[in-house]
Amino acid sequence: MKRYLILEDGTIFNGLAFGSQRESSGEVVFTTSMTGYQEVMTDPSYCDQIICFTYPLVGNYGINRSDYESIRPATSGIIVNEHAEFPNHHEGMQSLSSWLTAKDIPGLYGIDTRKLTRKIRQHGTLKGRMTNSIENAEEVIKNLNAEERITNQVTKVSTKTPYHLPNSGYRVVVVDFGVKSGMLRELSRRLCDVIVVPHNTSAADIIRLQPDGVLLSNGPGDPKDVHSGITMIQELLKNNIPILGICLGHQLLALATGADTEKLKFGHRGSNHPVKDLETGKIALTSQNHGYAVTEESLKNSELVLTHQAVNDGTVEGLKHKVKPAFSIQYHPEASPGPQDSNPIFDDFLNMIKTTKKEGLMQYA
Ligand SMILES: NC(=O)CC[C@H](N)C(=O)O
């Protein structure tokens, strides 16, 4: 069956359908990850986005049990050059195509994904619609141009109720703006007593849980939409609760302390983004998925110090609070998918908790 990608600028890509037959719209973004398609597709930060994989063959090890970052994929659609119909891996349980059908996610294959990627790099991310016919293309283009920006995706992917992953170590409250399970795995691996709470939980309710630290998770959309998160963080900072912000969590920490964010032209998505640690001068290869970034210029209005910077485009990748126990990074230390170079960030967080507890600075402690 034929399938098309119609972009807001009028471009039409002709390809073939796989996965769900449904039509769908979203912001078209590309990822350069060569492996880890299951983690990418189930990362809630891709909510309402159509993901184009630049790697030419996707799906060759199938879909397995262990690579889920969330159980319900939030992506609007998948674009690949070629997908493997007959995957082969000892953990593989089904093909990409049958999984997309089961999860009702439309797929498009057989288009020149390099051409699409070059277009996005030149023009910036574009809105698009995956359709089964081009009869109404003009109307689709008109609608894409008329559509309002998609907002408040965090509310779609965050948990509705709190849940507990009991353990014997530090109590870490994870604010779920669209959390990847990799972050929970890294905390549990370090014996943390994890409580995951909805995105709009108040600081008072979080403090009532007597956390040793708070992790602000990743999540979809524009950080400026997440108003309740920003005020909650300001209260946590007042109470000297140790905070680690990851990706959206990093952007929210910045907004909460007076810095600003902006939308990048086409974002950073992939497993090979070099980041420089400005304290040690070391460069790590990192896993990334973001379309917004904290503006360096705005840091002078905040009490944050720049700690990490992207090697490719110099954008802000890490921040530290001057006086409060809080730091954040724009990339993904849990990887999933991607290199493990930054995994010790979780140990840095636990060390910060240890020091803060020793100093007895937390208000409620
Ligand atoms: N992975 C994330 O947390 C992404 C953060 C934010 N939605 C962005 O696109 O920049």
The ligand as an SDF file (V2000), in Angstrom:
LIG
                    3D

 10  9  0  0  0  0  0  0  0  0999 V2000
   14.2040   14.3770   26.0770 N   0  0  0  0  0  0  0  0  0  0  0  0
   13.7150   15.4670   26.6110 C   0  0  0  0  0  0  0  0  0  0  0  0
   13.4910   15.5660   27.8130 O   0  0  0  0  0  0  0  0  0  0  0  0
   13.3570   16.5740   25.6610 C   0  0  0  0  0  0  0  0  0  0  0  0
   13.1050   17.9120   26.3110 C   0  0  0  0  0  0  0  0  0  0  0  0
   12.3070   18.8640   25.4560 C   0  0  0  0  0  0  0  0  0  0  0  0
   11.0120   18.3300   25.1810 N   0  0  0  0  0  0  0  0  0  0  0  0
   13.0490   19.1750   24.1730 C   0  0  0  0  0  0  0  0  0  0  0  0
   12.6650   18.7050   23.1230 O   0  0  0  0  0  0  0  0  0  0  0  0
   14.0300   19.8780   24.2000 O   0  0  0  0  0  0  0  0  0  0  0  0
  1  2  1  0
  2  3  2  0
  2  4  1  0
  4  5  1  0
  5  6  1  0
  6  7  1  0
  6  8  1  0
  8  9  2  0
  8 10  1  0
M  END
$$$$
